[in-house]
Amino acid sequence: MAMNTASGRSSGGRGRRQGNRRAPMADINVTPFVDVMLVLLIIFMVTAPLLVTGVPVELPESRANALDQQDEPIEIAIDRDGVTFIDGTEVAPADLPARLGEIAAAETPGKPRQIMLRGDTAISYGQMMRVMGELNRAGLNSVSLVTTGSSNDS
């Protein structure tokens, strides 16, 4: 914090009362600005994880690198109970082929959309293959399996 103190009366003090008058402070106090920015930072740090909506899936680990994406991928998730979700919306097993057919029909030719397939570690291999088979039948062949990073680097 800056402070300006008067160094006594001016030498010419003829009738002027400058001795008791202080010069205006020209420094900017940034403490309130910093306080507000820190509060906003904390608010964003707390709310950012809450904005990520999705199906809670425990992903397997892998040492593969992440893929570069231009378009927003379509996310298909299979939770612990074997329920299938497309972009966070639950899909009945009987409705899965029709929904995948709609997605395939909406694609632009020559530029297929990326499908991100997330499967919980508790589901069986057959459940994952059932969804992958339906993706193949619908013509959606650009499928990536989502995993978490490996914790051991050996």
Steps between C-alpha positions, in 0.01 A plus 500: 500500500642840405476806719595858430592714798537876491848622592393815676377836380608648173751779514273758343201441731349851467140446596475155351412205720700232332656366818189304604409392149629172357565432136261250335629143488583400142553127562234242419399260775481156335415302815121495436563396140722212611243393759223485242718308254594242764135449594409452132788256455377290791144505367614381156724232650210361701236517224711380204494131599125522554444620143637179352196283455527138419445148605714386794722234345816352648734492199782249450859622481712527184834647396370625164523870409195725468349561154472841331136596436354766271127425541320416822488118521189298578536338840357156564535371856415169665470530877560242771146360463535452122272794411601675176503880470546712186623852586369457855153381399399147595419274205308173530671197341215467248534868397880494459507391130246769401688777686832397345332493158383860553853605594644327193241664272589846635872464413657690217649272233876465513524650850374253761447625855713349769323265742642485853403171665535491878441175685516440873756243616221301668312420176562184303689485175178384332313817593774715346506283186122524467522880479802486268314256275204740478739785417652292220159400365396870491817585305662695783852363482700792642485379861744583779503316830545742790739406783676677781875558506713226650633571847820295458752603236716190496 
